């Protein structure tokens, strides 16, 4: 008679079933730091349902949200940056450009085209943060100038959606020259009596903020967007003082008269339609 039961060998014990959770189901908010279900964010116009922070969106999503379906027609897509300085940091600039062109499907950091917002014709420019942080080089400056010229030709308002880290260091002084070039292009719009509407998204910084982005007849910002020239840490180290809460956020700039209005993404198209209609001859 057996006094003890024989224990099962490890092979006889059924292995626990592992549940695989697909990657990318959850996303962390850059503002409130909450972990949110990605589908919930996508269904809310890429806006955090907890705090209202507006996540960056792609050029294609921006066009879909702002422009009447089927009306957007891109122009001057062929413009491609060169490497006159033969610049090299960790890799050669021309190789870096090639990598981003392959990754994004665009030649540079801005897309320009014509379209309609609730039936009103406009010229639209969208800076692409996915392409070298939306940095402004020679092509970006040239496209902004051409977009302004197209607005004058069509007698239509110019709208630019900004998302940028600033000037592109790989093009040196040629990049800094685009600040004056783009500002002069916006001035031509003013001489022609046409409105320029600048939309600031998270983030908008550096030479873009210091030039055309802050020259709008109407300056709109998305909620909680980080907007400025130098970063907060650089400013604190320079002035040796602690910065106030929410410094360089849309709400802070609005309180101090730097921007005209803060608009939630879901209301942006409707607001733009009203502004364009108001300025229409």
C-alpha positions in Angstrom: 0.0 0.0 0.0 1.3 3.4 -1.0 1.5 5.8 1.8 2.4 8.8 -0.3 1.0 10.1 -3.6 3.6 10.5 -6.3 4.1 14.1 -7.2 3.6 15.1 -10.8 6.8 15.9 -12.7 7.1 19.4 -14.1 6.2 18.0 -17.5 2.8 16.9 -16.2 2.0 20.4 -14.8 0.2 22.4 -17.5 2.1 25.5 -18.4 0.4 28.8 -17.7 -1.1 30.5 -20.7 0.7 33.7 -21.4 -1.6 36.6 -22.6 0.2 38.8 -25.1 -0.7 42.4 -24.9 -0.2 44.2 -28.3 2.3 47.1 -28.2 1.0 50.6 -28.6 -2.4 50.1 -26.9 -1.6 52.7 -24.3 -0.1 56.2 -24.5 1.3 58.5 -21.9 0.1 62.1 -21.9 2.9 64.7 -22.1 0.9 67.1 -19.9 -0.8 65.2 -17.0 1.4 62.1 -17.4 -1.6 59.8 -17.2 -1.6 56.5 -19.1 -4.5 56.5 -21.5 -6.0 54.0 -23.9 -4.8 55.0 -27.3 -8.1 54.3 -29.1 -9.8 56.7 -26.6 -7.3 59.4 -27.6 -7.7 58.7 -31.4 -11.5 59.0 -31.1 -11.1 62.3 -29.3 -9.2 64.1 -32.2 -5.9 63.1 -30.6 -6.8 65.0 -27.4 -6.2 63.7 -23.9 -9.6 63.0 -22.3 -8.1 63.6 -18.8 -6.5 67.1 -19.2 -7.3 68.3 -22.7 -3.7 68.2 -23.9 -3.5 68.1 -27.7 -1.1 65.5 -29.0 0.9 66.2 -32.2 -0.8 64.8 -35.3 0.5 64.0 -38.8 0.2 66.3 -41.9 -2.4 64.0 -43.3 -4.5 64.1 -40.2 -4.3 67.9 -40.1 -5.4 68.2 -43.7 -8.3 65.8 -43.0 -9.4 67.8 -40.0 -9.1 71.3 -41.5 -9.9 71.1 -45.2 -13.1 70.2 -47.0 -12.8 66.6 -48.3 -11.2 66.3 -51.7 -10.2 70.0 -52.0 -6.6 70.0 -50.9 -4.1 70.2 -53.8 -0.4 70.3 -52.9 2.0 72.4 -55.0 5.8 72.7 -55.2 6.2 69.2 -53.7 9.3 68.7 -55.8 11.5 71.2 -53.9 14.3 69.4 -52.2 17.0 70.7 -49.8 20.7 70.6 -50.8 23.9 70.5 -48.7 25.9 73.5 -49.7 27.9 73.5 -46.4 28.7 69.7 -46.7 27.6 69.6 -43.0 28.3 66.6 -40.8 27.4 65.9 -37.2 26.9 62.3 -36.2 26.2 61.6 -39.8 26.3 63.6 -43.0 23.5 66.1 -43.6 22.7 64.6 -47.0 22.3 61.2 -45.4 20.1 62.5 -42.7 17.9 64.1 -45.3 17.6 60.9 -47.2 16.7 59.0 -44.0 13.9 61.5 -43.2 12.6 61.6 -46.7 12.4 57.8 -46.7 10.7 57.8 -43.3 8.1 60.5 -43.9 7.6 60.3 -47.7 8.2 64.1 -47.9 11.1 66.0 -49.3 11.2 68.5 -46.5 9.5 69.8 -43.3 6.6 71.7 -44.8 3.6 70.9 -47.1 1.8 73.7 -48.9 -1.3 73.6 -51.0 -4.7 75.1 -51.9 -8.0 74.0 -50.5 -11.3 75.1 -49.1 -12.7 75.4 -45.5 -16.5 75.2 -45.5 -16.4 76.4 -49.1 -14.0 79.3 -48.6 -10.8 79.1 -50.7 -7.5 79.2 -48.7 -3.8 78.5 -49.1 -2.5 76.2 -46.4 0.9 75.4 -45.1 1.6 72.7 -42.5 5.0 72.2 -40.8 5.8 68.6 -40.4 7.5 68.0 -37.0 8.2 64.4 -38.0 10.8 65.7 -40.5 13.8 66.9 -38.5 11.6 68.5 -35.9 9.9 70.7 -38.4 13.1 72.7 -38.6 13.3 75.7 -41.0 15.8 75.4 -43.8 16.0 76.9 -47.3 13.2 74.8 -48.6 10.8 75.8 -45.8 11.6 79.5 -46.3 11.1 79.2 -50.0 7.8 77.3 -49.7 6.4 79.9 -47.3 7.3 82.6 -49.8 5.6 80.7 -52.6 2.6 80.1 -50.4 2.3 83.8 -49.8 2.7 84.5 -53.5 -0.1 81.9 -54.3 -2.4 83.7 -51.8 -1.8 87.0 -53.5 -2.4 85.4 -56.9 -5.7 83.7 -55.8 -6.7 86.6 -53.5 -7.1 84.1 -50.7 -6.1 84.0 -47.0 -2.9 82.2 -46.0 -3.1 79.8 -43.1 0.1 78.1 -41.6 0.0 75.4 -39.0 3.3 75.7 -37.0 5.1 72.9 -35.3 8.9 73.4 -35.2 12.0 73.3 -33.1 13.4 76.3 -35.0 16.0 77.0 -37.6 17.9 74.1 -39.1 21.5 74.2 -37.9 22.8 72.0 -40.7 22.2 74.9 -43.1 23.9 77.5 -41.0 23.4 81.1 -42.0 21.3 80.0 -45.0 18.7 78.7 -42.5 18.8 82.0 -40.5 18.2 84.0 -43.7 14.8 82.3 -44.0 13.6 84.2 -41.0 13.9 87.5 -43.0 12.7 85.9 -46.2 9.5 84.4 -44.7 8.8 87.6 -42.8 9.1 89.7 -46.0 6.7 87.3 -47.7 4.1 87.8 -44.9 4.6 91.6 -45.3 3.7 91.3 -49.0 0.4 89.7 -47.9 -0.3 92.6 -45.7 0.4 95.1 -48.6 -2.1 93.1 -50.7 -4.7 93.4 -48.0 -4.9 89.6 -47.4 -5.1 88.0 -44.0 -2.5 85.7 -42.6 -3.7 83.2 -39.9 -1.0 81.6 -37.8 -1.8 78.4 -35.8 0.6 77.5 -33.1 0.8 73.9 -32.0 3.0 71.9 -29.5 5.8 72.7 -29.9 6.6 76.0 -31.8 10.0 77.3 -31.0 13.2 79.0 -32.2 13.5 80.9 -35.5 10.0 79.9 -36.5 8.5 81.7 -33.5 11.0 84.6 -34.0 9.8 85.2 -37.6 6.6 84.3 -39.5 4.8 82.3 -36.8 4.2 85.4 -34.6 3.3 87.7 -37.5 -0.3 86.5 -38.0 -3.1 89.0 -38.3 -4.9 86.3 -36.2 -2.7 84.1 -34.0 -4.4 80.9 -32.8 -2.9 78.4 -30.4 -4.0 74.9 -29.4 -4.5 74.3 -25.6 -1.4 73.7 -23.5 1.0 74.1 -26.5 4.6 74.9 -25.7 5.5 78.1 -27.5 8.7 80.2 -27.3 12.1 81.1 -28.6 14.6 79.5 -26.2 13.7 76.6 -23.9 12.7 77.1 -20.2 15.9 75.6 -18.8 18.1 77.9 -21.0 16.1 80.9 -19.8 16.4 80.0 -16.2 20.1 79.4 -16.4 20.5 82.8 -18.2 18.4 85.0 -15.9 19.2 82.9 -12.7 15.5 83.0 -11.7 12.8 80.4 -11.5 10.1 80.8 -14.2 6.4 81.2 -13.3 4.1 78.2 -13.6 2.9 77.3 -17.1 5.5 79.6 -18.6 5.6 79.4 -22.4 2.3 77.5 -22.5 -0.6 78.8 -24.7 -2.6 79.9 -21.6 0.3 82.0 -20.3 0.9 83.6 -23.6 -2.8 84.4 -24.0 -2.9 86.1 -20.6 0.0 88.2 -21.6 -1.4 89.3 -24.9 1.0 87.3 -27.2 -1.7 85.3 -28.9 -5.3 86.1 -29.8 -7.3 83.0 -29.1 -6.9 79.4 -27.8 -9.1 77.0 -29.8 -9.7 73.3 -29.1 -8.9 71.1 -32.1 -12.5 69.9 -32.6 -13.6 73.6 -33.0 -10.7 74.8 -35.1 -12.2 74.2 -38.6 -15.4 76.0 -37.7 -13.5 78.9 -36.2 -11.3 79.3 -39.2 -14.3 79.3 -41.5 -15.8 82.2 -39.5 -12.5 84.1 -39.6 -12.0 83.6 -43.3 -15.6 84.6 -44.0 -15.2 87.8 -42.0 -12.1 88.8 -43.9 -13.6 87.9 -47.3 -14.1 91.0 -49.6 
